[in-house]
Amino acid sequence: MNSHSASPGNTRGRLLEAAELLFIRHGYEGMSLRQITSHAKVNLAAVNYHFGSKEALVQELLSARLDRLNQERLQLLSVCEARYGEQAMDASTVFGVLFVPAIRLSRDSAGGIAFMRLLGRVYSDPSPFIRDYLHEHYQPIYERFFEAFARALPHLSRKELGMRLHFALKALAGVLASEDMDELILAMCMGEPVSDSLMLARLIAFISPMLTSRFDNGEQIRGIEQVMALAAAAAQATDSRMQAEGDSPAPRKPRGILPLWAEKVVGDADAPEPAAAIGGTEALPVR
């Protein structure tokens, strides 16, 4: 977060740094000016002097963090489209164009992993202010990438593609905004040395099926219908057992990424070890 040059004498930079940290933690509606100024160790008047309002402060924060990112995304998309020519990129490649500049900037930024969490928070934050800001400033970027996905998946209607993209990007934003980014990365590494390209390939492998998996699969529907038919009987059996046993004990708090039941299934031997970094700027630091 030192990208805002938050030196002791730089009140403006300290306010931006505090706003970024609190926005990542609590979202736009969950942070107050009093929290921001308290964290920055300045008085409330400093916000009015330097920015005029909370809205203007957050707008400057988002512009400082996202404008460069989205310009790089558009430039990379143009370069890749020229490289591929009339042959459309596949969906995984378009995802790569979308994600690679973010990874690159997170490596250059002193904020590191916080930059990725900021992106996750921005794209998952439900406040009208953030939604309106994104629509006003970045709609042209979304339209360019939507057209690239449409060429990659010509069999999907535009309405269905829009819905699929919405869920895929929302799911990704939730992962990036997580408090457990380091643990999530470790889980993806599975004890292996990991480069940015490998990490991104695995991430894209997780979300690409949200665009490519077939809807209304008859076999899947029949399987779900069978489960639903058995659910009522299972619920009744659960009620009977709980009444017989009395109140259930409080559940134990999960450890790490996997809940206890999943850890027991996977086994301690398969728990991921800290990944060894690969040399060069592409190596993924694990803290």
N, C-alpha and C positions, 0 to 999 in steps of 0.2 A: 503494500500500500504506500510505500515511499515514493511512488510515482507522482504523488501530489506535492512533493518537496515539503513535507510537514516538519520543517525545522522549528526549534523553539520560538524564533522570532517571526515565523510565517503563520499568522493567524488564519489567513485564507486557506492555506494548505492543511492546517490542523483541522479546520472545520470540514473540509472535503474528506480527509482521512477518517474522521469520526463518523461522518454521515455514511461513508461506504461500509465501515465495520458494522454499524447498527442496522443499516439497510439489509445487509447479508443476514444478520442474525434474526431480525424481527420483521422485515418487510416495511413498506412505506407507511402503512397505517399504524404499524406497531412501534414506530419510533417517534419521539417528540423532539421539539427544538430544545427543550430543557435537557434531555438526555444527550443530545448532540453537543451542546455547549459545555455540559458537565464533563463529558469525555474529552473534549478538546481543551478543557481548562480555560475557557473564555466566558465572558458574560453574554447574556442574550442580545444585547445591543450590537454585538459583533456580527451576528447573522444579518441584521437589517443593514448594517453599514457595508458589508462586503457583498451581500447577495439580494437583500430586500425581502426575502421570504424563504420558507422551507421549500416551496415548489421550485423557486429559482435555483436554490442550492442543489437540489437533486437533479434538476435539468443540466446544470453545469457538470455535475459528477457523471451523469450518463453520457453526456456528449464527449467528455474527456476520455471515457473508457470505451465507448462503442463506435464513435465516428470513424476512427482509424481502422478498427476491426472490420466494419462493413465496407469501407472503401477497398481494403485488401481482398475481401470476399468477392466483390464485384470484379476487381481486376483479375483475380485468379480464375473466376468463372469465364471471363472473356478469353483469357489465354487458353484454357482447357477446351472451350468451344471451338476456337480456331484450330487447335491441335487435332481434335476429333473430326472436324469438318462436318459433312452431312451425316456421319454415323453418330447417333445420339449416345451420350454417356449413359451407363446403367445407373440405377438408383444408388448403389453403393458408392460409385465414384462421385455423384452429386453430393452425397452426404460428406464425402471426403473434402470436397471443395468448401463445404460449409464449415467443417470442423478444423481443418488444418491451420487456417489463419489464427483461430482462437488459441490453439496449442502453441503456435509460434509466438504470439504475443504474451502468453502466460510465461514463456521461457525468458522473454526479454524484460518483462515487468518485474519490479522488485516485490510486487504483491504475490507472485507465484500462483499457488493453488487458489488463493483468494480471488484471483481474476476469473477463474472458472466458476467458482461459487457465486460470484457477482452475476455472471451470465445466467446461471441457473435461477437465481432469485429474480432477475429482471423478467425472464420469460415465464416464470410461474407466479409472479406476484399478481393478486387479483384486484388490486386497487384501481378504480377508474382513472386516476391520474396517470399511473404507469401504462395502462392499456392505451389511453389516449395519446400519450407521448410516443409510444412505439408506433402506433398507427400513423401519426402525423409525420414522424421523422424517418421511418424505415419501411413504409409500405412499398416504395419502388424496389427495395432490395428483395422483399418477400415475393413480389410479382416476378422478378427475374428468376429466382430460384424455383418458384412454382412452375414456370414455363419449362425449366430444365427437367424437373421431375415429370412433367406432363409428357415431354418427348421420350423420357426413359420408360414410361409406363403408359403407352398409348391406348391400351385396352381398358384403362380406368376412365370413367366419366370424370369431369372436372369436379363435380360435387363430391363424388366418392374420394377422389384424390385429396381434396381439401380436408375432408373429415379424417382421413387416415394420417395426413401430415400433422393435423392438429393434435391427435392423440400421441403420435410418435414423438413430436417435439416437446409436448407437455411431459411425457414420461421421462425424456432425457433431461429436461429442465429440473424435474424433481430429484433426479440422481445428482446432478451437478450442484444443486442448492443444499444437498444433504450435509449435516454436521459431520458425517463419517466418510468424507471423500478419501482420506488416506486408507481407511479400512476397505473401502470399495475398490480402490486401486490394487491393494494387496490381494483381495479376493480374485480380481481379474488376472493378476500375475500368476497365481497358483504356484508360488515358489520358484518361478522361472525368472531369469534375467529378462527385462522388458524394455523395448524401445518405444518411442512415440508411435511409430508406424504399427507395431504389433498391438499396442494398447488401443489405438483408434480402430484397427481392423476388428478387434474383438467387440468394441463398443458398437460399431456399425453392424456387426453380425447379430447383436442383440436386438437392434431396433429396425433393421431392414425388413424382417418379416411382417412388421406392422403395415408396410406398404405393399408387400408382395403376396402374403398368404391369401388363399382364396376364401371369400366369404361364402356363407350358406353351404358349408360342406355337410352333405347328408349324413355321413358317418359320424361326424362330430355332434351334430344335432341329435341324432338317435342316442348317442352315448350320454349326452346331457339330460335328455328326457328320461332315460333309465335312472340316472342318479336322482333326479327330481322326484321320480315316483317312489324312491326308497327313503327320501329325506324325512317325510312325516313320521314313518315308523321309527327311524333312527332318533328323531327328536323325542318321541314318546318313550323310547327305551332309556334315553338319557335322563328324562325327567324322573322316571321310576328309580333309576340307580341313584340319582342325587338325593331324592327323598329318603331312600333307604340308608344312604351313607351320611346324611346330614350335610351341613355347609361344607363346601369344598375348601381346601386350604388355599391361601393366597398364592397366586402364581409367582414363581421365581423370576427375577429379572434376567432377561437374556444377556449373554456376553458377546461382545463384538458384533459381527455381521449376522451370524447364524444364531437362532434361538437354541436353547439347550437341547430340545428334542432333535433338531437338525444336526447339531454337533455330534450327538451320540450316534446318529445314523451314518454320518460321513466318517466319523472316527477321528481321534486326535492325530493319527499318523498322516492324515490328509490335510491337516490345517496348514494354510500357506505360511511359509517362512518369509522374512523380509527379502525382497527381490534385490539381487545384486545389480548395481547400475552398470550400464554399458557405457563405454567411454564416448566422449563427444557430447555436443549440445543436444543430441537426440535422446540421450539417456533420461529415464524417468526417475527423478529423485523421490525416494520414499522416506518420509519422516516418521 
